[in-house]
Amino acid sequence: MIKRSQAAGHFVRLLDRRIEQLGKSMQNIFACLLVFVTLGFSWNTFAEVSRHIVIITSSDSSYQKQTAAGIQQNINSKDTRAIIISADDISLLPFYSRTVYIAIGELAIKALNDFDNDAIVLRLNNRLLPDVKYTSTQSDLITRPPACKHLQLIKAINPKWTTVGVLSSINSLDTTAELSKCAIRFDFDLQIYAISDESDLQKTLETAVEYNKVLLATVDPLIYNSRTVKNILLTSYRHRKPVIGYSESFVQAGAVAAIYTPPETVADDAARIISEFFANNWQFKRNTHSPSSFSVTTNTQVASSLEITLPDTATILRRIKQMDIRR
C-alpha cells in the first residue's frame, strides 16, 4: 500500500513537471504573439518591404521612448518599415539576415550582440564602449556632446568659475583626457580626482567640491548612478558648490545646468545616418558619428538657492557658439 502511494506521488510530481514545462512553452508562444500584437505588426507585412529596421530600447525612459518613436516616424516609408521592441524581447523576433538594427543604450547593445554579434547595427549610446566592433555595417552615434562643450558651458554661465573638479574612473579616462586638452585652450584649472571604486567616492567628493568652484559630472556609471547621484548632489549643495550635469534628468534632480542632445536631434541624426547607409550600398560612411546640435537646460531654483545668477539658455548657447567661432 505504501509503495503504491509512493508510485502515485512520483507520477503526480512528474505530471506536474510536464505541465509546468508545457506551461512555460505556451507562455513563450503567447509572449511572442503578444509582442507582435502590441507592436501592431505582422511579420509577413514586415517581410514584404525591402528594408527592415528593428529599433531596440534599453529602458522605458521618456528619453529613449521619444528617441525611438522619432526614428520610427522619420524612417517609415513605402520601402522601409521600422518597429520598436525592448531589449528583453529581442529573442522573440524571427531571424532575418538583412534586418538593420538600431540599438539605443548599453542594455540594448549587449542584447543585440548576444542575439547576433554580426548584425547590421547603428548603436546609439552616450559614451563610446570599449572593444567595440567596427565594420562597414556597424557604426556608433555618440549622443552626448563632445567633452569640451561642458567646459564651454561653464565659461558661458560664469567666466569666474575657472577651477573645476572632475571625478574620474577607468570608465571615463577618454573623457578626462579630452577635458584636459580643452582646459588648456579655455584657461581652466582642471582638477581630476581618481576613483577606483564606490568606497573611495565620498572622501574624494568632499575634497573635489571643497577646493573647486564647480563640480563637472561626466558619463561614468561607476561614479554617477542611481545609488550615488543623490548624495553627490547633496554633498555639493552642502558645500554651496554647483554641479554641472550631462543630461536633462540630471538637472531636474539638482544640477545647476547641462548641455545635452535632445531626443528629437538624436532621432533626426539616426534617421539621416540610416538613409546614408542605404544610399551608400548598405555601408556606413564612418565608424562614429556626433550629434548635429545641442541644447542647454538649467535649474533656476537650485541656482537661486546657491545665490547664482544664471543667464537665460539663449544667451548661454550664443556665448558657446561665439567660443566655437573664435577657436
N, C-alpha and C positions, 0 to 999 in steps of 0.2 A: 504494500500500500504506500509506503514511504517512497519507494523507487518510482512508482507511477506518478506520485505527486512531484518528485524532483524532475522527472522527464517532462511532465506537463509544464512545470515552471520554466525549464530550459527552453521549451518550444515557444512559450509566451514571450520570453525575453528575446529570442531570435526573431519572432514575428514583429515585435516592437521595433527592433533594429531595422528590419527590412522596410517597415512602414516609415520609419524616420528617414531612411536613405531615399525612399521614393518621394517623401515629402520635400526633402532638400532639392531633389532633381526638379520636381514640379515648381518649387519656389524659384529656381534659376530660370526655368522656362517662362514663368509668369513675370519675373523681373525683367527679362529680355523684352517680352511683349509690352510691359509697362513703359520701358524706355522708349520704344517706338511710338506707342500711343501718346505718351506725354510730349514727345517731340512733334507729334502730328505728322509723322513721317513714315513713308512706305519705302522699304529697301529697293523694291522694283522701280519706283519712281526715281529714287536716288541714282540707281544704276543707269537710267535712261539718258541722263545728261552726260556730257563729255568730260566735265571737270567736277570732281567730288572733293569737298573740303569738310573736314571734321574739326571743329573748334573745341578744345578741351580746357575746362576751367579747373583750378586747384581748390577753390573755395566758393562760398556763396556771398562773398563780399560784394557790396554795391559797385565797387570799382571794377571788379572782374566781370560782373554781370553786364554793366554798361559797356565795357570794352568788347565783350563777346557779341552782344546784341548789335553794336555799331559795326563790327567787322562783318557780321552776317548780312546786315542791311546793305552795306557797301558792296558786298561780293555777289550776292544772289542775282542771277540773270537767267536768260533763256538757256545758256550753255553751262552755267555754273550753279551748283546747289551746295549750300553750306548748312550744316546742322551743328547744334551746341550740345555737348554732353559733359558730365562731370568726370573727373579722373577715376572715381570709383566704378564708373560704368563702362570704361573703355573695353574691358574684356568681353562684354556682351555684344560688341559690334562684330558683324561678319567681316572677314578679312578681304580687302580689295587692294591689290598691289599698287594701283595708280591713285590711291587716295592721297590728298595733300592734307597734312595736319597743321594746325596752329595751336601750340601748347602754351597756355598762359600760367606762369608761375612754376615754382620748383616741383611741387607735387605732381602737376600735370606732365611736366617734362620727364620726371622719373617714371611715371606710369606708362607713358608712351614708349620710353626706352625699354621697359620690361616687356611691353606688348610687341614691339617691333623696333629693334635698335637700328635698323636700316631705313626707317620710314622717311618719307619726304616731309620735312618739317620746318616751319618757321617758329622759333622759340621766342616767347615774349617774357622777359624777366627784368627785375630791377637791378640785377648785377650779373656780371659775367661769371658763369660757373667754371670751376676748374676741370681740366681734362675734357673739354667739350669736343665733339666730333664735327669737323668742318669738311664738307664735300660740296659739290655743285648743287646738291639737293638738300642741304641742311644749312640753316643760317640763323642768326640771332638778331633780335631787335632789343637793345638795352633801353628800357623805358625810363630809367632815371636820367636827369640832366648830367652833363659832364661835371666832374668834381669841382672844377674851377668856378662854375656857376654859383655854388653855395657860398664861396668866399666873396664873389661879386655881390651876392645878395646882402651879406653882412655889411660890406662897404656902402652899398646903396641905402641901407637903413640908417647907419651911423658910422661915418668915417673915423670916429674916435675909437671904435671897437677894433683895435689893432692887435691885441693879444687874444688868441683863440686857442682853446683847448680841444683836443680830439682824442677820444678813447678808441684804441685800435687793437684788433686781434689778428690772428693769422688769416681770418676771413676778409679783412679789409686792407691788406697790405698794398694792393694795387691802387686803391683809392687814396690812401695816405701818401703814397709816392706822388700821385698826381697833385694832391693838395700842397705838398711841399714845394713843387715846382711853381705852382700858381702863387703861393705865399710870397715867393721872392719877387715875382712880377708885380704884385699889388701891395708890396710893403707891409706884409703881415708878420707878426711874431707868432709863428705857429708852434704850439707845444703838443707833442704826440705822446700819449701815455699808453704803454703796452698792457694788455690784459691777456693773461694766459687761460684763465677760466673764471667762472662767475664768483668764486670765492675771493678773487682779487678786486672785484668791481667796486665795492663800497668805499674802501680806503682810497683807492686810486681816483674815484669820482670826487671825493671830498677835496683832494689835492688839486684836481683839474679845475673845479669851479672856484676854489679859493684864490688861485693865482692867475686867473684869466678873466677877461671882460665878458666872454661869451663861451658857451659850450656848443660845438658844432657836432651834431649827430650824423652818423653815416649808416649806410645799409650794411649792418653787421649783425646777423642773427644771434651770435654768441653774447653780444652786449645789449642790443636793443630787441627785446622780445616781450611777449605778454607777461612774463614773470617780473621783468625788470623796469619797464618803461615808467610805470607809476612812481616808483621810488626814485628813479633818476630825475624825473621832473620835480618831485617834492624836495629832493636834496638841493637842486639848483635854485628852486624858489626860496628855500630857507636861507641860502647864501645871497639872495637878491641878484642872481645872475640869470640872464635869458638863455634859453635853449633854441637853437635853430634846427628845425627838423628837416625831414626829407619827403614828407607826404602831407596831404590834406588832413588825414585822420590824426597824424602826429600833432598837428597844430590844434585840432579840436580837443585833443587830450591835454594840451597845456603848453606846447612850444609856442614861441612868440611869432615865428614865421617859417615859411618853407618855400622853396622853388621846386616845382614838380611838373610832371607831364599829365595833363588831364586825360581821362579815358577816351574822349572824343578824338583827341590828337593821336593817341595810340591806335585807335580803330582806323582812322584815316591812313596813317602811315603803314599799318599792317596790310590793309587792302591794296594800297599802292604797290607795296613790295611784292605781294602775290600776283598782281596784274603784270608787273615787270617780269616776274618769274615765268609766267605763261608765255609772254611775248618773246622772252629770251630762250625759246625752245626748252622749257621746263628746267631752267637752271637759274640759280640765284647769281646776281652780279657781284655781290660782296659777301664776305663771311659775317660781318657785323654791321648793324645799322644803328643810327642815333635818331632820336625824335626830331621832328621838324620845327617844333616850337615848345615853349614852356609857359607855365602860369605861376603866379605868386599868390599865396594866401597868408593872412595874418590873423592873430588873435588879439584884438584890441583890448579885451577885458584883462587878459594876463599882462599885457604891456602896461596898461594903466595902473594895475596894482603894483608893478615894479617901477612905476614913475618913468616909463619910457614913452617918448613921443614918436609914434610911427608915421612915416609918410604914407599917403594912400598908395594902393597897389599900382596904379597907373604911373605914378611918379617913380616908384621903385623899378618898374620894368623899363621906363625911359632911361633911368640912370645906368641900368645894366647894359642896355643897348649902346649907350654912349661909351661905356668902357670897351665894348667889343669893337666899336669904330676906331677908338684911339689906339687899340692894340697893334 
